[in-house]
Amino acid sequence: MSKLLNITGLKSEQIAQIEAIIEAFKAKNKLDILVDHKINDKPQDFIDILTKNPIKVNEFLSREQIYER
């Protein structure tokens, strides 16, 4: 999403500061996306799976049965 800023009347130092802030936000957004992908690419542990999708059982479940859920 692009927004236009009216920079009429601003000094060159102020414009440079705004540009630096915009670039910092862009860099942070890219980093957040990379970190999010790294977290989501990690294989889930069976405890994570059970925590997100609890099941009621009457017997022991193997790891395979848990992961198949």
All heavy atoms as TSV, in Angstrom:
chain	resi	resn	atom	element	x	y	z
A	1	MET	N	N	0.842	-1.155	0.000
A	1	MET	CA	C	0.000	0.000	0.000
A	1	MET	C	C	0.894	1.228	0.000
A	1	MET	O	O	1.780	1.362	0.824
A	1	MET	CB	C	-0.899	-0.022	1.239
A	1	MET	CG	C	-1.697	1.239	1.403
A	1	MET	SD	S	-2.440	1.446	3.033
A	1	MET	CE	C	-3.760	0.305	2.974
A	2	SER	N	N	0.668	2.110	-0.916
A	2	SER	CA	C	1.466	3.329	-1.014
A	2	SER	C	C	0.651	4.520	-0.550
A	2	SER	O	O	-0.539	4.621	-0.820
A	2	SER	CB	C	1.904	3.573	-2.453
A	2	SER	OG	O	2.779	2.559	-2.863
A	3	LYS	N	N	1.301	5.389	0.153
A	3	LYS	CA	C	0.690	6.634	0.616
A	3	LYS	C	C	1.560	7.779	0.131
A	3	LYS	O	O	2.773	7.658	0.042
A	3	LYS	CB	C	0.613	6.684	2.143
A	3	LYS	CG	C	-0.239	5.614	2.762
A	3	LYS	CD	C	-1.669	6.004	2.728
A	3	LYS	CE	C	-2.494	4.949	3.452
A	3	LYS	NZ	N	-3.872	5.244	3.480
A	4	LEU	N	N	0.933	8.875	-0.175
A	4	LEU	CA	C	1.667	10.066	-0.582
A	4	LEU	C	C	1.775	11.019	0.594
A	4	LEU	O	O	0.822	11.201	1.348
A	4	LEU	CB	C	0.951	10.760	-1.744
A	4	LEU	CG	C	0.838	9.949	-3.038
A	4	LEU	CD1	C	0.021	10.725	-4.065
A	4	LEU	CD2	C	2.208	9.646	-3.589
A	5	LEU	N	N	2.938	11.590	0.771
A	5	LEU	CA	C	3.159	12.566	1.825
A	5	LEU	C	C	3.414	13.919	1.193
A	5	LEU	O	O	4.169	14.039	0.229
A	5	LEU	CB	C	4.385	12.197	2.666
A	5	LEU	CG	C	4.308	10.903	3.471
A	5	LEU	CD1	C	5.652	10.626	4.139
A	5	LEU	CD2	C	3.220	10.972	4.509
A	6	ASN	N	N	2.781	14.938	1.732
A	6	ASN	CA	C	3.026	16.298	1.272
A	6	ASN	C	C	4.205	16.847	2.058
A	6	ASN	O	O	4.106	17.098	3.254
A	6	ASN	CB	C	1.772	17.162	1.486
A	6	ASN	CG	C	1.943	18.565	0.937
A	6	ASN	OD1	O	3.016	18.931	0.453
A	6	ASN	ND2	N	0.891	19.350	1.007
A	7	ILE	N	N	5.310	17.007	1.384
A	7	ILE	CA	C	6.524	17.471	2.057
A	7	ILE	C	C	6.832	18.941	1.731
A	7	ILE	O	O	7.913	19.430	2.016
A	7	ILE	CB	C	7.730	16.572	1.703
A	7	ILE	CG1	C	7.943	16.518	0.199
A	7	ILE	CG2	C	7.536	15.178	2.270
A	7	ILE	CD1	C	9.208	15.821	-0.216
A	8	THR	N	N	5.840	19.624	1.187
A	8	THR	CA	C	6.003	21.037	0.853
A	8	THR	C	C	6.355	21.828	2.110
A	8	THR	O	O	5.720	21.697	3.146
A	8	THR	CB	C	4.695	21.601	0.247
A	8	THR	OG1	O	4.333	20.796	-0.859
A	8	THR	CG2	C	4.860	23.041	-0.197
A	9	GLY	N	N	7.374	22.604	2.019
A	9	GLY	CA	C	7.769	23.468	3.120
A	9	GLY	C	C	8.729	22.827	4.110
A	9	GLY	O	O	9.210	23.502	5.021
A	10	LEU	N	N	9.008	21.552	3.948
A	10	LEU	CA	C	9.948	20.902	4.861
A	10	LEU	C	C	11.387	21.164	4.421
A	10	LEU	O	O	11.673	21.306	3.235
A	10	LEU	CB	C	9.710	19.393	4.907
A	10	LEU	CG	C	8.382	18.915	5.500
A	10	LEU	CD1	C	8.321	17.392	5.444
A	10	LEU	CD2	C	8.200	19.408	6.912
A	11	LYS	N	N	12.265	21.225	5.390
A	11	LYS	CA	C	13.686	21.400	5.094
A	11	LYS	C	C	14.246	20.065	4.612
A	11	LYS	O	O	13.696	19.005	4.863
A	11	LYS	CB	C	14.433	21.846	6.346
A	11	LYS	CG	C	13.977	23.188	6.861
A	11	LYS	CD	C	14.713	23.545	8.130
A	11	LYS	CE	C	14.198	24.872	8.664
A	11	LYS	NZ	N	14.793	25.223	9.949
A	12	SER	N	N	15.381	20.130	3.915
A	12	SER	CA	C	15.980	18.905	3.378
A	12	SER	C	C	16.355	17.920	4.485
A	12	SER	O	O	16.261	16.712	4.298
A	12	SER	CB	C	17.199	19.240	2.510
A	12	SER	OG	O	18.171	19.926	3.269
A	13	GLU	N	N	16.749	18.434	5.654
A	13	GLU	CA	C	17.072	17.546	6.772
A	13	GLU	C	C	15.827	16.795	7.246
A	13	GLU	O	O	15.886	15.609	7.581
A	13	GLU	CB	C	17.660	18.332	7.962
A	13	GLU	CG	C	18.945	19.061	7.664
A	13	GLU	CD	C	18.683	20.472	7.104
A	13	GLU	OE1	O	17.633	21.070	7.396
A	13	GLU	OE2	O	19.552	20.951	6.363
A	14	GLN	N	N	14.690	17.486	7.269
A	14	GLN	CA	C	13.447	16.855	7.698
A	14	GLN	C	C	13.009	15.776	6.701
A	14	GLN	O	O	12.555	14.705	7.097
A	14	GLN	CB	C	12.345	17.901	7.851
A	14	GLN	CG	C	12.595	18.868	8.999
A	14	GLN	CD	C	11.633	20.043	8.976
A	14	GLN	OE1	O	11.397	20.646	7.931
A	14	GLN	NE2	N	11.092	20.362	10.143
A	15	ILE	N	N	13.180	16.070	5.427
A	15	ILE	CA	C	12.840	15.094	4.388
A	15	ILE	C	C	13.737	13.871	4.515
A	15	ILE	O	O	13.279	12.728	4.435
A	15	ILE	CB	C	12.948	15.726	2.987
A	15	ILE	CG1	C	11.884	16.821	2.823
A	15	ILE	CG2	C	12.811	14.667	1.895
A	15	ILE	CD1	C	12.044	17.667	1.587
A	16	ALA	N	N	15.030	14.095	4.758
A	16	ALA	CA	C	15.970	12.980	4.927
A	16	ALA	C	C	15.588	12.139	6.144
A	16	ALA	O	O	15.672	10.899	6.107
A	16	ALA	CB	C	17.397	13.504	5.061
A	17	GLN	N	N	15.145	12.775	7.222
A	17	GLN	CA	C	14.723	12.037	8.416
A	17	GLN	C	C	13.487	11.182	8.126
A	17	GLN	O	O	13.410	10.021	8.546
A	17	GLN	CB	C	14.428	13.000	9.563
A	17	GLN	CG	C	15.663	13.634	10.152
A	17	GLN	CD	C	15.332	14.706	11.186
A	17	GLN	OE1	O	14.199	15.164	11.290
A	17	GLN	NE2	N	16.341	15.100	11.961
A	18	ILE	N	N	12.527	11.734	7.396
A	18	ILE	CA	C	11.320	10.978	7.032
A	18	ILE	C	C	11.689	9.793	6.155
A	18	ILE	O	O	11.197	8.680	6.354
A	18	ILE	CB	C	10.293	11.896	6.330
A	18	ILE	CG1	C	9.728	12.913	7.334
A	18	ILE	CG2	C	9.165	11.075	5.702
A	18	ILE	CD1	C	8.883	14.006	6.709
A	19	GLU	N	N	12.570	10.010	5.190
A	19	GLU	CA	C	13.013	8.908	4.322
A	19	GLU	C	C	13.708	7.820	5.137
A	19	GLU	O	O	13.507	6.626	4.896
A	19	GLU	CB	C	13.944	9.441	3.231
A	19	GLU	CG	C	13.222	10.258	2.178
A	19	GLU	CD	C	14.165	10.926	1.180
A	19	GLU	OE1	O	15.364	11.140	1.517
A	19	GLU	OE2	O	13.701	11.227	0.072
A	20	ALA	N	N	14.529	8.217	6.111
A	20	ALA	CA	C	15.222	7.239	6.958
A	20	ALA	C	C	14.223	6.442	7.788
A	20	ALA	O	O	14.367	5.220	7.948
A	20	ALA	CB	C	16.232	7.944	7.867
A	21	ILE	N	N	13.214	7.093	8.308
A	21	ILE	CA	C	12.183	6.403	9.087
A	21	ILE	C	C	11.444	5.408	8.205
A	21	ILE	O	O	11.205	4.261	8.608
A	21	ILE	CB	C	11.205	7.418	9.720
A	21	ILE	CG1	C	11.924	8.227	10.802
A	21	ILE	CG2	C	9.971	6.721	10.279
A	21	ILE	CD1	C	11.145	9.436	11.292
A	22	ILE	N	N	11.087	5.805	7.002
A	22	ILE	CA	C	10.379	4.918	6.072
A	22	ILE	C	C	11.230	3.697	5.745
A	22	ILE	O	O	10.755	2.563	5.760
A	22	ILE	CB	C	9.974	5.681	4.795
A	22	ILE	CG1	C	8.888	6.703	5.124
A	22	ILE	CG2	C	9.513	4.717	3.700
A	22	ILE	CD1	C	8.576	7.685	4.007
A	23	GLU	N	N	12.517	3.910	5.478
A	23	GLU	CA	C	13.410	2.792	5.178
A	23	GLU	C	C	13.557	1.857	6.380
A	23	GLU	O	O	13.622	0.634	6.219
A	23	GLU	CB	C	14.782	3.298	4.714
A	23	GLU	CG	C	14.741	3.973	3.355
A	23	GLU	CD	C	14.148	3.098	2.265
A	23	GLU	OE1	O	14.527	1.908	2.173
A	23	GLU	OE2	O	13.289	3.584	1.515
A	24	ALA	N	N	13.604	2.424	7.583
A	24	ALA	CA	C	13.700	1.593	8.787
A	24	ALA	C	C	12.454	0.725	8.934
A	24	ALA	O	O	12.544	-0.457	9.273
A	24	ALA	CB	C	13.887	2.479	10.023
A	25	PHE	N	N	11.272	1.286	8.686
A	25	PHE	CA	C	10.040	0.495	8.760
A	25	PHE	C	C	10.016	-0.594	7.689
A	25	PHE	O	O	9.589	-1.726	7.955
A	25	PHE	CB	C	8.804	1.386	8.623
A	25	PHE	CG	C	8.381	2.024	9.919
A	25	PHE	CD1	C	8.412	3.402	10.062
A	25	PHE	CD2	C	7.949	1.255	10.984
A	25	PHE	CE1	C	8.012	3.992	11.248
A	25	PHE	CE2	C	7.551	1.837	12.175
A	25	PHE	CZ	C	7.586	3.218	12.310
A	26	LYS	N	N	10.482	-0.274	6.493
A	26	LYS	CA	C	10.536	-1.287	5.426
A	26	LYS	C	C	11.453	-2.442	5.831
A	26	LYS	O	O	11.118	-3.609	5.639
A	26	LYS	CB	C	11.026	-0.666	4.113
A	26	LYS	CG	C	10.001	0.193	3.422
A	26	LYS	CD	C	10.591	0.760	2.127
A	26	LYS	CE	C	9.635	1.658	1.403
A	26	LYS	NZ	N	10.232	2.226	0.178
A	27	ALA	N	N	12.610	-2.102	6.387
A	27	ALA	CA	C	13.563	-3.137	6.814
A	27	ALA	C	C	12.966	-3.983	7.941
A	27	ALA	O	O	13.097	-5.207	7.945
A	27	ALA	CB	C	14.866	-2.488	7.273
A	28	LYS	N	N	12.285	-3.345	8.893
A	28	LYS	CA	C	11.663	-4.092	9.984
A	28	LYS	C	C	10.573	-5.016	9.453
A	28	LYS	O	O	10.449	-6.161	9.889
A	28	LYS	CB	C	11.087	-3.155	11.033
A	28	LYS	CG	C	10.498	-3.919	12.216
A	28	LYS	CD	C	9.915	-3.018	13.251
A	28	LYS	CE	C	9.372	-3.757	14.444
A	28	LYS	NZ	N	8.627	-4.958	14.186
A	29	ASN	N	N	9.780	-4.547	8.506
A	29	ASN	CA	C	8.733	-5.388	7.924
A	29	ASN	C	C	9.330	-6.612	7.238
A	29	ASN	O	O	8.822	-7.724	7.386
A	29	ASN	CB	C	7.880	-4.589	6.942
A	29	ASN	CG	C	6.969	-3.601	7.635
A	29	ASN	OD1	O	6.694	-3.727	8.821
A	29	ASN	ND2	N	6.505	-2.609	6.901
A	30	LYS	N	N	10.415	-6.426	6.500
A	30	LYS	CA	C	11.077	-7.558	5.841
A	30	LYS	C	C	11.610	-8.544	6.869
A	30	LYS	O	O	11.473	-9.757	6.713
A	30	LYS	CB	C	12.223	-7.066	4.945
A	30	LYS	CG	C	11.759	-6.429	3.661
A	30	LYS	CD	C	12.949	-6.015	2.822
A	30	LYS	CE	C	12.497	-5.308	1.561
A	30	LYS	NZ	N	13.627	-4.857	0.756
A	31	LEU	N	N	12.215	-8.035	7.925
A	31	LEU	CA	C	12.743	-8.896	8.980
A	31	LEU	C	C	11.614	-9.667	9.660
A	31	LEU	O	O	11.733	-10.869	9.911
A	31	LEU	CB	C	13.509	-8.067	10.009
A	31	LEU	CG	C	14.106	-8.840	11.178
A	31	LEU	CD1	C	15.134	-9.843	10.688
A	31	LEU	CD2	C	14.733	-7.882	12.169
A	32	ASP	N	N	10.508	-8.994	9.953
A	32	ASP	CA	C	9.365	-9.664	10.576
A	32	ASP	C	C	8.854	-10.802	9.700
A	32	ASP	O	O	8.509	-11.873	10.197
A	32	ASP	CB	C	8.237	-8.667	10.853
A	32	ASP	CG	C	8.558	-7.703	11.979
A	32	ASP	OD1	O	9.526	-7.957	12.728
A	32	ASP	OD2	O	7.836	-6.692	12.103
A	33	ILE	N	N	8.803	-10.579	8.400
A	33	ILE	CA	C	8.330	-11.609	7.470
A	33	ILE	C	C	9.294	-12.797	7.477
A	33	ILE	O	O	8.870	-13.945	7.534
A	33	ILE	CB	C	8.174	-11.027	6.046
A	33	ILE	CG1	C	6.984	-10.068	6.013
A	33	ILE	CG2	C	8.007	-12.136	5.013
A	33	ILE	CD1	C	6.887	-9.234	4.749
A	34	LEU	N	N	10.598	-12.529	7.463
A	34	LEU	CA	C	11.589	-13.609	7.488
A	34	LEU	C	C	11.509	-14.409	8.781
A	34	LEU	O	O	11.553	-15.636	8.768
A	34	LEU	CB	C	12.998	-13.036	7.320
A	34	LEU	CG	C	13.372	-12.536	5.934
A	34	LEU	CD1	C	14.737	-11.851	5.983
A	34	LEU	CD2	C	13.384	-13.671	4.942
A	35	VAL	N	N	11.392	-13.717	9.893
A	35	VAL	CA	C	11.305	-14.395	11.192
A	35	VAL	C	C	10.044	-15.237	11.247
A	35	VAL	O	O	10.064	-16.377	11.690
A	35	VAL	CB	C	11.353	-13.369	12.348
A	35	VAL	CG1	C	10.970	-14.009	13.677
A	35	VAL	CG2	C	12.736	-12.744	12.438
A	36	ASP	N	N	8.935	-14.693	10.762
A	36	ASP	CA	C	7.668	-15.424	10.761
A	36	ASP	C	C	7.774	-16.686	9.923
A	36	ASP	O	O	7.313	-17.750	10.322
A	36	ASP	CB	C	6.545	-14.531	10.249
A	36	ASP	CG	C	5.182	-15.177	10.387
A	36	ASP	OD1	O	4.903	-15.755	11.455
A	36	ASP	OD2	O	4.405	-15.115	9.423
A	37	HIS	N	N	8.430	-16.601	8.765
A	37	HIS	CA	C	8.598	-17.787	7.909
A	37	HIS	C	C	9.482	-18.830	8.588
A	37	HIS	O	O	9.217	-20.018	8.509
A	37	HIS	CB	C	9.193	-17.410	6.555
A	37	HIS	CG	C	8.208	-16.761	5.640
A	37	HIS	ND1	N	7.040	-17.355	5.255
A	37	HIS	CD2	C	8.220	-15.555	5.038
A	37	HIS	CE1	C	6.373	-16.550	4.452
A	37	HIS	NE2	N	7.063	-15.440	4.312
A	38	LYS	N	N	10.538	-18.381	9.260
A	38	LYS	CA	C	11.427	-19.327	9.946
A	38	LYS	C	C	10.672	-20.063	11.043
A	38	LYS	O	O	10.827	-21.260	11.222
A	38	LYS	CB	C	12.622	-18.593	10.541
A	38	LYS	CG	C	13.573	-18.050	9.526
A	38	LYS	CD	C	14.909	-18.697	9.698
A	38	LYS	CE	C	15.877	-18.074	8.726
A	38	LYS	NZ	N	16.551	-19.032	7.942
A	39	ILE	N	N	9.836	-19.347	11.798
A	39	ILE	CA	C	9.073	-19.965	12.881
A	39	ILE	C	C	8.069	-20.952	12.314
A	39	ILE	O	O	7.900	-22.050	12.830
A	39	ILE	CB	C	8.365	-18.882	13.726
A	39	ILE	CG1	C	9.399	-18.089	14.518
A	39	ILE	CG2	C	7.323	-19.505	14.653
A	39	ILE	CD1	C	8.855	-16.868	15.211
A	40	ASN	N	N	7.406	-20.577	11.217
A	40	ASN	CA	C	6.379	-21.445	10.642
A	40	ASN	C	C	6.965	-22.631	9.890
A	40	ASN	O	O	6.269	-23.632	9.697
A	40	ASN	CB	C	5.456	-20.642	9.719
A	40	ASN	CG	C	4.573	-19.698	10.511
A	40	ASN	OD1	O	4.268	-19.930	11.665
A	40	ASN	ND2	N	4.169	-18.614	9.890
A	41	ASP	N	N	8.229	-22.542	9.453
A	41	ASP	CA	C	8.856	-23.652	8.738
A	41	ASP	C	C	9.371	-24.729	9.684
A	41	ASP	O	O	9.689	-25.830	9.264
A	41	ASP	CB	C	10.022	-23.143	7.868
A	41	ASP	CG	C	9.527	-22.339	6.679
A	41	ASP	OD1	O	8.336	-22.437	6.355
A	41	ASP	OD2	O	10.337	-21.626	6.076
A	42	LYS	N	N	9.447	-24.408	10.963
A	42	LYS	CA	C	9.956	-25.355	11.956
A	42	LYS	C	C	8.950	-26.500	12.111
A	42	LYS	O	O	7.760	-26.264	12.250
A	42	LYS	CB	C	10.128	-24.613	13.281
A	42	LYS	CG	C	10.514	-25.462	14.454
A	42	LYS	CD	C	10.591	-24.634	15.716
A	42	LYS	CE	C	9.238	-24.672	16.384
A	42	LYS	NZ	N	9.195	-24.125	17.721
A	43	PRO	N	N	9.420	-27.734	12.082
A	43	PRO	CA	C	8.484	-28.845	12.297
A	43	PRO	C	C	7.880	-28.767	13.703
A	43	PRO	O	O	8.563	-28.431	14.654
A	43	PRO	CB	C	9.338	-30.096	12.144
A	43	PRO	CG	C	10.740	-29.655	12.114
A	43	PRO	CD	C	10.786	-28.179	11.899
A	44	GLN	N	N	6.607	-29.080	13.782
A	44	GLN	CA	C	5.934	-28.989	15.068
A	44	GLN	C	C	6.264	-30.184	15.954
A	44	GLN	O	O	6.333	-31.312	15.495
A	44	GLN	CB	C	4.428	-28.933	14.870
A	44	GLN	CG	C	3.942	-27.625	14.311
A	44	GLN	CD	C	2.430	-27.565	14.319
A	44	GLN	OE1	O	1.774	-28.578	14.138
A	44	GLN	NE2	N	1.895	-26.399	14.526
A	45	ASP	N	N	6.455	-29.904	17.190
A	45	ASP	CA	C	6.657	-30.932	18.182
A	45	ASP	C	C	5.297	-31.525	18.535
A	45	ASP	O	O	4.270	-30.863	18.400
A	45	ASP	CB	C	7.293	-30.279	19.420
A	45	ASP	CG	C	7.617	-31.290	20.481
A	45	ASP	OD1	O	8.614	-32.023	20.331
A	45	ASP	OD2	O	6.853	-31.350	21.457
A	46	PHE	N	N	5.276	-32.778	18.977
A	46	PHE	CA	C	3.990	-33.407	19.257
A	46	PHE	C	C	3.249	-32.690	20.381
A	46	PHE	O	O	2.020	-32.670	20.413
A	46	PHE	CB	C	4.138	-34.908	19.542
A	46	PHE	CG	C	4.782	-35.239	20.859
A	46	PHE	CD1	C	3.991	-35.492	21.957
A	46	PHE	CD2	C	6.151	-35.319	20.988
A	46	PHE	CE1	C	4.569	-35.815	23.174
A	46	PHE	CE2	C	6.727	-35.647	22.198
A	46	PHE	CZ	C	5.943	-35.889	23.305
A	47	ILE	N	N	3.960	-32.048	21.297
A	47	ILE	CA	C	3.294	-31.291	22.357
A	47	ILE	C	C	2.612	-30.064	21.764
A	47	ILE	O	O	1.501	-29.712	22.158
A	47	ILE	CB	C	4.293	-30.915	23.471
A	47	ILE	CG1	C	4.728	-32.179	24.190
A	47	ILE	CG2	C	3.681	-29.904	24.422
A	47	ILE	CD1	C	5.686	-31.999	25.317
A	48	ASP	N	N	3.249	-29.404	20.786
A	48	ASP	CA	C	2.613	-28.280	20.097
A	48	ASP	C	C	1.331	-28.733	19.417
A	48	ASP	O	O	0.314	-28.045	19.466
A	48	ASP	CB	C	3.549	-27.666	19.051
A	48	ASP	CG	C	4.757	-26.972	19.664
A	48	ASP	OD1	O	4.642	-26.532	20.832
A	48	ASP	OD2	O	5.786	-26.886	18.987
A	49	ILE	N	N	1.398	-29.881	18.765
A	49	ILE	CA	C	0.229	-30.402	18.046
A	49	ILE	C	C	-0.905	-30.680	19.028
A	49	ILE	O	O	-2.057	-30.297	18.797
A	49	ILE	CB	C	0.599	-31.675	17.258
A	49	ILE	CG1	C	1.562	-31.308	16.125
A	49	ILE	CG2	C	-0.653	-32.358	16.701
A	49	ILE	CD1	C	2.179	-32.500	15.431
A	50	LEU	N	N	-0.605	-31.340	20.133
A	50	LEU	CA	C	-1.638	-31.652	21.114
A	50	LEU	C	C	-2.177	-30.402	21.804
A	50	LEU	O	O	-3.355	-30.332	22.148
A	50	LEU	CB	C	-1.111	-32.626	22.152
A	50	LEU	CG	C	-0.905	-34.049	21.674
A	50	LEU	CD1	C	-0.247	-34.880	22.763
A	50	LEU	CD2	C	-2.216	-34.676	21.261
A	51	THR	N	N	-1.323	-29.425	21.998
A	51	THR	CA	C	-1.775	-28.193	22.629
A	51	THR	C	C	-2.758	-27.458	21.724
A	51	THR	O	O	-3.763	-26.923	22.189
A	51	THR	CB	C	-0.572	-27.281	22.940
A	51	THR	OG1	O	0.338	-27.995	23.774
A	51	THR	CG2	C	-1.008	-26.024	23.646
A	52	LYS	N	N	-2.482	-27.433	20.418
A	52	LYS	CA	C	-3.361	-26.745	19.474
A	52	LYS	C	C	-4.596	-27.561	19.137
A	52	LYS	O	O	-5.620	-27.010	18.770
A	52	LYS	CB	C	-2.587	-26.420	18.191
A	52	LYS	CG	C	-1.513	-25.384	18.398
A	52	LYS	CD	C	-0.753	-25.145	17.124
A	52	LYS	CE	C	0.387	-24.167	17.367
A	52	LYS	NZ	N	1.226	-24.022	16.210
A	53	ASN	N	N	-4.494	-28.885	19.239
A	53	ASN	CA	C	-5.592	-29.753	18.834
A	53	ASN	C	C	-5.703	-30.909	19.842
A	53	ASN	O	O	-5.336	-32.029	19.540
A	53	ASN	CB	C	-5.306	-30.273	17.413
A	53	ASN	CG	C	-6.486	-30.989	16.839
A	53	ASN	OD1	O	-7.574	-30.946	17.380
A	53	ASN	ND2	N	-6.274	-31.672	15.742
A	54	PRO	N	N	-6.234	-30.618	21.049
A	54	PRO	CA	C	-6.260	-31.661	22.072
A	54	PRO	C	C	-7.182	-32.817	21.693
A	54	PRO	O	O	-8.148	-32.646	20.962
A	54	PRO	CB	C	-6.785	-30.932	23.311
A	54	PRO	CG	C	-7.419	-29.698	22.814
A	54	PRO	CD	C	-6.815	-29.379	21.494
A	55	ILE	N	N	-6.830	-33.997	22.194
A	55	ILE	CA	C	-7.641	-35.187	21.922
A	55	ILE	C	C	-7.924	-35.915	23.229
A	55	ILE	O	O	-7.187	-35.785	24.199
A	55	ILE	CB	C	-6.935	-36.136	20.935
A	55	ILE	CG1	C	-5.562	-36.544	21.462
A	55	ILE	CG2	C	-6.841	-35.537	19.567
A	55	ILE	CD1	C	-4.833	-37.534	20.605
A	56	LYS	N	N	-9.028	-36.637	23.234
A	56	LYS	CA	C	-9.385	-37.452	24.391
A	56	LYS	C	C	-9.065	-38.898	24.034
A	56	LYS	O	O	-9.487	-39.386	22.993
A	56	LYS	CB	C	-10.870	-37.281	24.676
A	56	LYS	CG	C	-11.319	-37.776	25.997
A	56	LYS	CD	C	-12.784	-37.428	26.211
A	56	LYS	CE	C	-13.041	-37.297	27.685
A	56	LYS	NZ	N	-14.427	-36.920	27.936
A	57	VAL	N	N	-8.294	-39.553	24.893
A	57	VAL	CA	C	-7.881	-40.925	24.590
A	57	VAL	C	C	-8.104	-41.823	25.802
A	57	VAL	O	O	-8.120	-41.359	26.937
A	57	VAL	CB	C	-6.408	-41.007	24.158
A	57	VAL	CG1	C	-6.179	-40.267	22.876
A	57	VAL	CG2	C	-5.495	-40.494	25.244
A	58	ASN	N	N	-8.239	-43.109	25.530
A	58	ASN	CA	C	-8.356	-44.107	26.586
A	58	ASN	C	C	-7.154	-45.037	26.608
A	58	ASN	O	O	-7.107	-45.957	27.401
A	58	ASN	CB	C	-9.617	-44.948	26.399
A	58	ASN	CG	C	-10.862	-44.126	26.617
A	58	ASN	OD1	O	-10.842	-43.189	27.400
A	58	ASN	ND2	N	-11.930	-44.452	25.940
A	59	GLU	N	N	-6.212	-44.811	25.698
A	59	GLU	CA	C	-5.045	-45.678	25.611
A	59	GLU	C	C	-3.843	-44.866	25.159
A	59	GLU	O	O	-3.953	-43.703	24.802
A	59	GLU	CB	C	-5.303	-46.810	24.613
A	59	GLU	CG	C	-5.605	-46.298	23.214
A	59	GLU	CD	C	-6.023	-47.403	22.260
A	59	GLU	OE1	O	-6.979	-48.121	22.540
A	59	GLU	OE2	O	-5.347	-47.510	21.230
A	60	PHE	N	N	-2.687	-45.486	25.153
A	60	PHE	CA	C	-1.450	-44.846	24.733
A	60	PHE	C	C	-1.484	-44.597	23.223
A	60	PHE	O	O	-1.891	-45.450	22.455
A	60	PHE	CB	C	-0.268	-45.753	25.088
A	60	PHE	CG	C	1.049	-45.195	24.641
A	60	PHE	CD1	C	1.667	-44.190	25.357
A	60	PHE	CD2	C	1.661	-45.680	23.497
A	60	PHE	CE1	C	2.882	-43.681	24.945
A	60	PHE	CE2	C	2.882	-45.175	23.084
A	60	PHE	CZ	C	3.490	-44.172	23.818
A	61	LEU	N	N	-1.063	-43.404	22.801
A	61	LEU	CA	C	-0.954	-43.088	21.374
A	61	LEU	C	C	0.516	-43.053	20.993
A	61	LEU	O	O	1.347	-42.510	21.716
A	61	LEU	CB	C	-1.561	-41.721	21.060
A	61	LEU	CG	C	-3.077	-41.593	21.134
A	61	LEU	CD1	C	-3.480	-40.164	20.829
A	61	LEU	CD2	C	-3.735	-42.541	20.171
A	62	SER	N	N	0.815	-43.608	19.843
A	62	SER	CA	C	2.187	-43.529	19.344
A	62	SER	C	C	2.428	-42.144	18.750
A	62	SER	O	O	1.498	-41.398	18.462
A	62	SER	CB	C	2.436	-44.597	18.277
A	62	SER	OG	O	1.707	-44.291	17.115
A	63	ARG	N	N	3.671	-41.820	18.566
A	63	ARG	CA	C	4.034	-40.531	17.960
A	63	ARG	C	C	3.397	-40.396	16.577
A	63	ARG	O	O	2.908	-39.337	16.212
A	63	ARG	CB	C	5.555	-40.426	17.873
A	63	ARG	CG	C	6.066	-39.125	17.313
A	63	ARG	CD	C	7.570	-39.088	17.311
A	63	ARG	NE	N	8.119	-38.983	18.636
A	63	ARG	CZ	C	8.501	-37.828	19.193
A	63	ARG	NH1	N	8.383	-36.717	18.545
A	63	ARG	NH2	N	9.009	-37.806	20.408
A	64	GLU	N	N	3.389	-41.471	15.797
A	64	GLU	CA	C	2.810	-41.448	14.451
A	64	GLU	C	C	1.319	-41.131	14.499
A	64	GLU	O	O	0.809	-40.354	13.696
A	64	GLU	CB	C	3.046	-42.784	13.733
A	64	GLU	CG	C	4.496	-43.052	13.365
A	64	GLU	CD	C	5.336	-43.518	14.554
A	64	GLU	OE1	O	4.766	-44.005	15.558
A	64	GLU	OE2	O	6.564	-43.358	14.485
A	65	GLN	N	N	0.617	-41.731	15.446
A	65	GLN	CA	C	-0.811	-41.459	15.568
A	65	GLN	C	C	-1.062	-39.996	15.915
A	65	GLN	O	O	-2.008	-39.388	15.426
A	65	GLN	CB	C	-1.437	-42.355	16.638
A	65	GLN	CG	C	-1.520	-43.819	16.226
A	65	GLN	CD	C	-1.907	-44.697	17.395
A	65	GLN	OE1	O	-1.359	-44.561	18.486
A	65	GLN	NE2	N	-2.841	-45.605	17.161
A	66	ILE	N	N	-0.205	-39.434	16.726
A	66	ILE	CA	C	-0.351	-38.023	17.097
A	66	ILE	C	C	-0.089	-37.142	15.883
A	66	ILE	O	O	-0.840	-36.220	15.591
A	66	ILE	CB	C	0.597	-37.666	18.255
A	66	ILE	CG1	C	0.168	-38.414	19.509
A	66	ILE	CG2	C	0.621	-36.163	18.487
A	66	ILE	CD1	C	1.153	-38.349	20.644
A	67	TYR	N	N	0.995	-37.411	15.146
A	67	TYR	CA	C	1.335	-36.582	13.991
A	67	TYR	C	C	0.318	-36.716	12.858
A	67	TYR	O	O	0.172	-35.809	12.057
A	67	TYR	CB	C	2.735	-36.926	13.466
A	67	TYR	CG	C	3.835	-36.244	14.254
A	67	TYR	CD1	C	4.664	-36.976	15.075
A	67	TYR	CD2	C	4.034	-34.884	14.163
A	67	TYR	CE1	C	5.675	-36.363	15.804
A	67	TYR	CE2	C	5.024	-34.258	14.880
A	67	TYR	CZ	C	5.851	-35.005	15.689
A	67	TYR	OH	O	6.833	-34.382	16.398
A	68	GLU	N	N	-0.385	-37.830	12.780
A	68	GLU	CA	C	-1.371	-38.011	11.708
A	68	GLU	C	C	-2.603	-37.157	11.912
A	68	GLU	O	O	-3.389	-36.969	11.006
A	68	GLU	CB	C	-1.768	-39.485	11.634
A	68	GLU	CG	C	-0.687	-40.362	11.041
A	68	GLU	CD	C	-1.027	-41.853	11.126
A	68	GLU	OE1	O	-2.093	-42.201	11.659
A	68	GLU	OE2	O	-0.190	-42.636	10.664
A	69	ARG	N	N	-2.777	-36.625	13.084
A	69	ARG	CA	C	-3.958	-35.815	13.363
A	69	ARG	C	C	-4.028	-34.591	12.530
A	69	ARG	O	O	-3.389	-33.879	12.116
A	69	ARG	CB	C	-3.984	-35.442	14.813
A	69	ARG	CG	C	-4.271	-36.643	15.639
A	69	ARG	CD	C	-4.715	-36.237	16.978
A	69	ARG	NE	N	-5.537	-35.084	16.864
A	69	ARG	CZ	C	-6.784	-34.968	17.301
A	69	ARG	NH1	N	-7.321	-35.922	17.915
A	69	ARG	NH2	N	-7.470	-33.875	17.159
